[in-house]
Amino acid sequence: MITQGLYKVLESSTTQVSVKLSDDSHPIFQAHFPNNPILPGFVHLEIIADLFELKITSIKKAKYTALIRPSQTLRYIRDKNKFKVLCEEKTVASFVL
């Protein structure tokens, strides 16, 4: 599992989960990209699958609107098969599965 140790759950419900990302020492940030660490877009899907105990079989839509850096706090919001990712109350990604 590539997300092991990547985040810590701060709050959780059936429709929303807040997480705090690890610092830039996590292997994900070391690899993507050295000296400019950002969270790879596809990792959001891994996190969603982990947090909401889903098996993602198809992605109908994916939209990324901001870079995510180490140590940031993210909130994943679920509305049936739609997911929104917020950072500091701004939408940074959205998905329809």
N, C-alpha and C positions, 0 to 999 in steps of 0.2 A: 504494500500500500504506500503510494508516494506521499500521502498527506500525513503520515505518522509523525507526530511532534510538530507539525506545521502550525497548528492553532490550538487555542484553549477555549472551550465553551464558557461564556460568561452568563448567558441567560438562554433558556430554551422553553419553547411551547410547541404545540403541534403545527403552528403556522409561521413562527418566527424563531430564529436562533441568532444570537450575537456571539461573535468569536473575536478573539485577539490573536493576531498573527504573531509568529515567532520573530525573533530578530534576524538580521541578515546572515547569521551563521548557519541557518538551515540549508541543507543541500539544494533545495529548489532555488533559493535566492543566490546561492553560490554559482549555480550553473546558468541562471537566466537573469540577468547577465552579469558577468564579473565587473565590478566597479560601477555598476548601475543596476542594482537588484530590483526586479519587479516580479509580481506574481503572474505566471503564465495564464492566459485566458482559459485554457482547457482545465486548469486546476480548479476553477470555480465549480465545474461540473462534478469533479471528484468530491469536492467538499459538500456540494448539495446531496450527492448520493449517500455520503457518509452521514450527514446530519439528519436527513429525512428518511434514511433507510430505504433508498430506492435503487432499482436496477434501471439505469438509463439505457434505453434501446434505440431511441431516435431523438434527434434535435431538430425541431421545426424552425426555430429562429434563435439566433444568438446575437446580442448587440453589446459592444464594449464602448464605454464613453470616457473612461479615465484609467490611468495607470494606478496599480495598487502596489504600495511599498511595504517593506518589512515593518512589523510592530504596529500596523494600523488595526483599528477595530472595524469589523464589518458586520452588517446585519443582513441576514438572508430571510426574505419574506416569501412565503408560499401561498398561492391562490390556485388551488387545483393543480393544473399542469404548467402554471406560469410562475416564474421566480424572478424576484428583483433583488439586487445586491446594492446595499447602501453603505456609504462611508461618509461619516460626518453629516448624515441626513441627506446626502446627495446620491442620486442613482448613478452607479458606476458600471453596472452591467444588468442585462435582463435576458431571460431565456424562456422559450416555450418548448416544452418537451412533448 
